[in-house]
Amino acid sequence: MKSLRNVTITLDEEVALWARVKAAEANTSVSRLLGGVLKRMMQQQQHFDRARRDFQRIGTAVISEAPYPRREDLHDRPGVR
């Protein structure tokens, strides 16, 4: 089991009320609601960072000097015309 860490945050009254309502709708606490939001943000950032590193590693090797194919060539479906 992962250890949990307590933190204190300060919210505007309007934001705090909104968070309480959203937490109640999700049948959870404000703490768990915010923890989930922050965890998703962290995972998205990690995914982005990993993708950026992969792209930097590959570099421009995947970029071709060939011209883009024409739309007609990509979408030509014999028998439809």
C-alpha positions in Angstrom: 0.0 0.0 0.0 1.3 3.4 -0.9 1.7 5.9 1.9 -0.5 8.9 1.8 0.6 12.5 2.7 -1.6 15.2 4.2 -1.4 18.6 2.7 -3.3 21.8 3.5 -4.7 24.0 0.7 -6.5 27.3 0.7 -9.4 27.8 -1.6 -11.7 30.7 -2.4 -15.1 30.1 -0.7 -16.8 29.8 -4.1 -14.2 27.2 -5.3 -14.5 25.3 -2.0 -18.2 25.1 -2.2 -18.0 23.9 -5.8 -15.5 21.3 -4.8 -17.7 20.0 -2.0 -20.7 19.7 -4.4 -18.6 17.8 -7.0 -17.2 15.5 -4.3 -20.6 14.8 -3.0 -21.9 14.0 -6.6 -19.0 11.6 -6.9 -19.7 10.1 -3.5 -16.2 11.0 -2.3 -14.3 13.6 -0.2 -12.8 16.8 -1.5 -9.4 15.4 -0.5 -9.9 12.3 -2.7 -11.4 14.4 -5.5 -8.4 16.7 -5.6 -6.0 13.8 -5.2 -7.5 12.1 -8.2 -7.3 15.3 -10.3 -3.7 15.9 -9.3 -2.8 12.3 -10.0 -4.3 12.5 -13.5 -2.4 15.7 -14.2 0.8 14.0 -13.1 0.2 11.0 -15.3 -0.6 13.2 -18.3 2.6 15.2 -17.7 4.6 12.0 -17.4 3.0 10.6 -20.6 3.8 13.9 -22.4 7.4 13.9 -21.2 7.9 10.3 -22.3 6.5 11.1 -25.7 8.7 14.2 -26.0 11.8 12.1 -25.1 10.8 9.5 -27.6 10.4 12.1 -30.3 13.7 13.7 -29.5 15.4 10.3 -29.6 13.9 9.5 -33.0 14.4 13.1 -34.2 13.6 13.9 -37.8 14.4 10.3 -38.9 10.6 9.8 -39.4 10.1 12.9 -41.5 10.3 12.1 -45.1 11.4 14.5 -47.9 8.8 12.9 -50.2 5.8 15.1 -51.0 2.5 14.3 -49.3 0.3 11.9 -51.2 -2.7 13.5 -53.0 -6.1 13.2 -51.4 -7.4 11.4 -54.5 -4.7 8.8 -54.2 -5.4 8.1 -50.5 -9.2 7.9 -50.9 -9.6 6.3 -54.2 -12.0 3.4 -53.8 -12.6 1.4 -57.0 -16.2 0.6 -57.7 -17.5 3.7 -55.8 -17.2 6.0 -58.7 
